[in-house]
Amino acid sequence: MLLLTLLPVLAPVFIATAIGVVWAKSGADYPSDFIGRLVMNIGTPCLIVASLAQTEVELASISRVALAAALIIFLTGVMGALILRSSGKPLATYLPPLILPNNGNMGLPVCLFAFGDQGLALALGYFLVMMMSTFTFGITLVAGGGSWRATASQVLRQPVLWAMVVGLWVLLMDIALPQWVINTVDLLGGFAIPLMMITLGVSLGRLKVTRWRGSVVYSSLRIGGGLLVGWGVAWGLGLEGVERGVVLLQSAMPVAVFTYLLALRYQRDPQEVAAMVVASTGLAFFTLPLILWWVL
């Protein structure tokens, strides 16, 4: 019975990710950079507008999940920094993987299949907070500092931010968008989640991992520590039902692939980060069924 409950949620995610891994291992061309920009600049913004324009979720509910996301990122950052300081590990290398989970490529589809359109709308609120944290604190930490003007400019250039502003405005004002607009954003937003999952698989298939030592420990800390903090925040904010489920799932996602790209760009021990991405994603395939069993 449990398997029949979880299969519709996990099977699409696992199969789409596996397709990406097989594609990468086959040596076939997959322009990850182009597809990533297509998803982030067109697909995801349209998905956000389409979801928020048609959702029955109240703005207050999305706000509570977004607040939970901000608190979880902050608290896991404090916890991670203390652990890394005590173990002598460099924060610029190890802290971003601990506090920036894969709330997009993996979190969005899991929440969609687990809780439907309501779960997707709430998961998008969580994802936006995580993405803003990535483009502010994450990049600043890995790069070793930077101008706040440059950081603000980079954040304001993200189409997903403005899509969220438009979507929330439509939701708040109860605006009925023309049907041609709904059809267009539905069509373009429809490719975002499938391509996210396949691209995740391609990225995992292409990562060259040569150093596994310690990666399992930090992967367990990312998922287990994130879930523990997520549970505490959900309890503290009094979240229930789908709100609680989305927060728990998103807080326990594996290390985001983007953290590897940052480590590679700024030469922050990318092999170590790659090992954490692969190990945590593999671990998530075992922990997600348990978490879903808990929240469903």
C-alpha positions in Angstrom: 0.0 0.0 0.0 2.8 2.4 0.9 4.6 1.6 -2.4 1.3 2.3 -4.4 1.1 5.7 -2.6 4.6 6.8 -3.2 5.1 5.4 -6.8 3.0 8.2 -8.5 5.1 10.8 -6.7 8.6 9.4 -7.1 8.5 7.4 -10.3 8.3 10.5 -12.6 11.2 12.1 -10.8 13.4 9.0 -10.8 12.7 8.1 -14.4 13.2 11.6 -15.8 16.5 11.9 -13.9 17.6 8.5 -15.0 16.9 9.5 -18.6 19.3 12.4 -18.1 22.0 10.2 -16.6 21.8 7.7 -19.5 21.8 10.5 -22.0 25.0 11.9 -20.5 26.7 8.5 -20.3 25.8 7.8 -24.0 27.9 10.7 -25.0 25.0 12.4 -26.9 25.1 16.1 -27.0 23.1 18.0 -24.4 23.6 21.8 -24.3 23.1 22.2 -20.5 24.0 25.9 -20.5 21.5 26.7 -23.2 18.8 24.6 -21.7 19.5 25.9 -18.2 19.1 29.5 -19.4 15.9 28.5 -21.3 14.4 27.0 -18.2 15.4 29.8 -15.8 14.7 32.7 -18.2 11.5 31.5 -19.9 10.1 28.2 -18.6 10.3 28.8 -14.8 9.0 32.4 -15.0 6.0 31.2 -17.1 5.5 28.3 -14.7 5.4 30.8 -11.8 2.8 33.1 -13.5 0.7 30.2 -14.7 0.7 28.5 -11.2 -0.1 31.7 -9.2 -2.7 33.0 -11.7 -4.7 29.8 -11.4 -4.1 28.7 -7.9 -6.6 28.6 -5.0 -3.7 29.1 -2.5 -3.9 32.3 -0.5 -1.1 34.8 -0.5 -0.7 34.4 3.3 0.0 30.7 2.8 2.8 31.4 0.3 4.2 34.1 2.6 4.3 31.6 5.5 6.3 29.1 3.4 8.6 31.8 2.1 9.3 32.9 5.7 9.9 29.3 6.7 12.4 29.0 3.8 14.3 32.2 4.9 14.5 30.9 8.5 15.6 27.5 7.5 18.4 28.8 5.2 19.6 31.2 8.0 19.5 28.5 10.8 21.2 25.8 8.7 23.8 28.5 7.8 24.5 29.1 11.4 24.5 25.4 12.3 26.8 24.6 9.3 29.2 27.5 10.0 29.6 26.3 13.6 30.3 22.7 12.6 32.7 23.7 9.8 34.6 26.1 12.1 35.0 23.4 14.7 36.3 20.9 12.1 38.6 23.4 10.4 36.8 23.3 7.0 36.7 26.4 4.8 33.3 28.0 4.8 33.6 29.1 1.1 33.8 25.5 0.0 31.5 23.6 2.4 28.9 26.0 3.6 27.0 26.7 0.3 26.4 22.9 -0.3 25.0 22.7 3.2 22.5 25.5 3.0 21.5 25.6 -0.7 19.4 22.5 -1.5 18.1 21.4 -4.9 14.7 23.1 -4.5 14.2 23.6 -8.2 15.2 20.5 -10.3 14.1 18.0 -7.6 12.0 20.0 -5.1 9.4 21.4 -7.5 8.4 18.1 -9.2 8.3 16.2 -5.9 6.0 18.8 -4.3 3.9 18.9 -7.5 3.4 15.2 -7.6 2.9 14.9 -3.8 0.5 17.8 -3.3 -0.7 18.8 -6.7 -1.0 22.4 -7.9 -1.3 23.7 -4.4 2.0 22.1 -3.5 3.7 23.5 -6.6 2.6 27.1 -5.8 3.9 26.8 -2.3 7.1 25.1 -3.5 7.7 28.0 -5.9 7.6 30.4 -3.0 10.2 28.4 -1.2 12.3 28.1 -4.4 12.3 31.8 -4.9 13.8 32.5 -1.5 16.4 29.8 -2.0 17.3 31.2 -5.4 17.6 34.8 -4.1 19.9 33.4 -1.3 22.0 31.7 -3.9 22.5 34.9 -6.0 23.3 37.0 -2.9 24.8 35.2 0.0 25.9 32.1 -1.9 27.9 33.9 -4.6 29.3 36.4 -2.2 30.5 33.6 0.1 32.1 31.6 -2.6 33.6 34.6 -4.4 35.1 35.9 -1.1 33.1 39.1 -1.1 31.9 41.6 -3.6 30.1 44.8 -4.2 26.5 45.0 -2.9 25.6 47.0 -6.0 26.8 44.1 -8.3 24.9 41.6 -6.1 21.7 43.6 -6.2 22.0 44.1 -9.9 22.4 40.4 -10.5 19.3 39.6 -8.4 17.2 42.2 -10.1 18.1 40.8 -13.5 16.6 37.4 -12.6 13.3 36.9 -14.6 11.9 34.5 -11.9 11.9 37.4 -9.4 9.8 39.6 -11.7 7.6 36.6 -12.6 6.9 36.1 -8.9 6.1 39.8 -8.5 3.6 39.6 -11.4 2.1 36.3 -10.1 1.7 37.6 -6.6 0.1 40.8 -7.9 -2.3 38.8 -9.9 -3.1 36.6 -6.9 -3.4 39.6 -4.5 -5.7 41.6 -6.8 -7.7 38.6 -8.0 -7.0 39.6 -11.6 -8.4 37.3 -14.3 -5.8 37.1 -17.0 -7.0 36.8 -20.7 -7.2 33.2 -21.8 -4.6 33.6 -24.5 -2.1 34.7 -21.7 -3.0 31.7 -19.6 -2.6 29.3 -22.5 0.8 30.9 -23.4 2.3 30.7 -20.0 0.8 27.2 -19.5 2.5 26.0 -22.7 5.9 27.6 -22.0 5.8 26.8 -18.3 5.1 23.1 -19.2 8.6 22.4 -20.3 10.3 23.7 -17.2 9.9 20.8 -14.8 10.7 18.0 -17.3 13.8 19.8 -18.5 14.8 20.5 -14.9 14.7 16.8 -14.0 16.5 15.6 -17.2 19.1 18.3 -16.8 19.7 17.2 -13.2 20.3 13.7 -14.5 22.7 14.9 -17.2 24.6 17.0 -14.7 24.9 14.0 -12.4 26.1 11.8 -15.3 28.7 14.3 -16.3 30.2 15.0 -12.8 33.6 13.4 -12.4 33.9 12.4 -8.8 37.3 11.3 -7.5 37.0 12.2 -3.8 34.4 10.5 -1.8 35.9 10.9 1.7 33.7 13.0 3.9 31.0 13.5 1.2 28.6 11.0 2.7 28.9 12.7 6.1 28.3 16.2 4.7 25.5 14.8 2.5 23.8 13.4 5.6 24.2 16.7 7.3 22.6 18.5 4.4 19.6 16.2 4.3 19.3 15.3 7.9 20.2 18.6 9.4 18.0 20.4 6.9 15.0 18.2 7.8 15.6 18.7 11.5 15.7 22.5 11.1 12.7 22.4 8.7 10.7 20.4 11.3 11.6 22.9 14.0 10.7 25.9 11.9 7.4 24.3 10.7 6.5 23.6 14.3 7.5 27.1 15.5 5.4 28.8 12.8 2.5 26.4 13.4 2.5 25.1 9.8 0.1 22.3 9.0 -1.1 20.2 6.1 0.4 21.0 2.7 2.4 24.0 4.0 4.1 21.7 6.5 4.7 19.0 3.9 6.2 21.3 1.4 8.5 22.9 3.9 9.7 19.5 5.2 10.3 18.2 1.7 12.1 21.3 0.4 14.3 21.5 3.6 15.5 17.9 3.0 16.5 18.2 -0.6 20.1 17.2 -1.7 22.9 19.6 -2.6 22.1 21.9 -5.5 24.1 21.2 -8.7 24.6 25.0 -9.0 26.9 24.9 -5.9 29.3 22.8 -8.0 29.2 25.3 -10.8 30.1 28.0 -8.3 32.9 26.0 -6.8 34.2 25.3 -10.3 34.1 28.9 -11.3 35.9 30.2 -8.2 38.1 27.2 -7.7 36.7 26.3 -4.3 37.6 22.6 -4.3 35.1 21.6 -7.0 35.8 17.9 -6.8 34.8 17.9 -3.1 31.6 19.7 -3.9 30.9 17.4 -6.9 31.2 14.4 -4.5 28.6 16.0 -2.2 26.2 16.7 -5.0 26.3 13.1 -6.2 26.3 11.5 -2.8 23.5 13.6 -1.4 21.3 13.0 -4.5 21.9 9.3 -4.2 21.0 9.5 -0.5 17.9 11.5 -1.3 16.5 8.6 -3.4 16.4 6.6 -0.1 15.3 9.4 2.3 12.6 10.9 0.1 10.3 7.8 0.3 10.5 8.0 4.1 9.8 11.7 4.3 6.9 11.3 1.9 5.5 8.5 4.0 5.8 10.9 6.9 4.1 13.9 5.4 1.4 12.3 3.2 
